[in-house]
Amino acid sequence: MRLSCRACTIGMIGMLSLVTMSLDAQLAPRSGRGLYERVPTVPLVLNVPASANALGMGNVGLLLRDAEAVFYNVGMLTQARGVGTSLQRFGEDATAGSIASVQTLGAFSYGVGARFLSSRYPVIVPPGQGAPFDDAIPLDSSSVPSSSLALTAALGRSVGPLRVGLGATYVREANGPVADEATLFDIGVVYPIGPMNVSLNVQHIGSALRSAPVQGFVVQPEVGDVPWRAVLGFGGANAPIGTFVDLSLYSQVSVDGNGTVLPAVGTELAYVPVEGVALAVRTGLRRPAFSAQTAVTAGLGFSMDRFSIDYAIEPFVGAPDAHRIGVRIR
C-alpha cells in the first residue's frame, strides 16, 4: 500500500500540471452580491473548503487524519496518511477542487497538495464605454476570467508528546490579465490529552498578496494587511456511545489579522456494523464568514477498508447551494 500511495503521489503531481495548464474558468465573484465577499490579502482558494469530510462538519479540519490535513493543520501530518481528492461546485460558474498526499520518510511525514478555484468575476460596463483592460475582454463581455491556485508542501514530526509541522504554500491569483503571487507559511502544533487533542495552527504567515480589483475600467492594485490567521482547536474521534456507534466531536475558533473571530463545531456519528465498514453522518455549526454563507453544513461518508467516499452540502443565502464530493485512500 505504501508503494501504491507513493505512485499516487507521482500521478497527482502530473495531474496537477495538467490542471494548472487547463484552468480557463475563474474564481468566485468578489462583491457582496456574489458567493464570496472580497478578501484583498488572501486568494479566495485559501478561504473555501478543501475537504468534503471537513466541510460536512462546518469546515472544522484541524484534526483530520487524512491527506487533506496538509491544507488544514500541518501539525497533524504525523497522524495523516494516504491520498485524497475532492471537487465542489458553486452555481454554474465556479468550481473548486483539491488533491493531496501524505506519506512517511523515516522519522518525518511529508505532504504535498494543490487547490484551485475557478469562476468568473462580473464586470459592469458603463453605457457608451469600451471593455476593460484595453480591449483584452470582448466588448460584449459581462465578466472577467479569473483563477486562483495554491500549491503546498509540508513536513511534520513528533517531538516527545508534541506533533509539529511546517508548511509552505505558493499562491497565485489572476483577474483577467492582471495577476500576483506570493509564498505563505504555516506552523502547527498538536498535543494529545488522552483520547482528545489540543491544536494550535498559524496559517498564511508572510507578505500580503497584492490584488487588482476592477473598478469601472481602471485596474487599481491594492495592498492589504498581512493575511495570517491563528486557529485553536480541541476534539477527539471515535468515542463509543452505543453498539456499533461511535461519536467524534471537533471544535475550533480562529482569529485573523483584522481581529475577526470565527468559532465552529462539528460532529460525526459513525455506524460500524463490521470492522472496516462505516457509514458516517456529519453536521457542522459555524459563525458565517460573510453575508451569503449560512451557519449550518452537513455531510455523509462511507468507508470500506482503505477507501472512503464523502459528500457535503454548503447552503448559501440568495445563491445556489454548493455541493462537494471527495474520495480518500489511506
Secondary structure, DSSP 4 states (H G I P E B T S, - for coil): -HHHHHHHHHHHHHHHHHHHHH--S-PPP-STTSSS---TTS-GGGSS---HHHHTTTT--TT--BTTHHHH-GGGTTT-BEEEEEEEEETTTEEEEEEEEEEEETTEEEEEEEEEEEEEEE----TT---HHHHTS-TT--EEEEEEEEEEEEEEEEETTEEEEEEEEEEEEEETTEEEEEEEEEEEEEEEETTEEEEEEEEEESPPPEE--EETTEE--EE-----EEEEEEEEEEEEEETTEEEEEEEEEEEETT--EEEEEEEEEEEEEETTEEEEEEEEEE--SSTTB-SEEEEEEEEETTEEEEEEEE-BSSSPPEEEEEEEE-
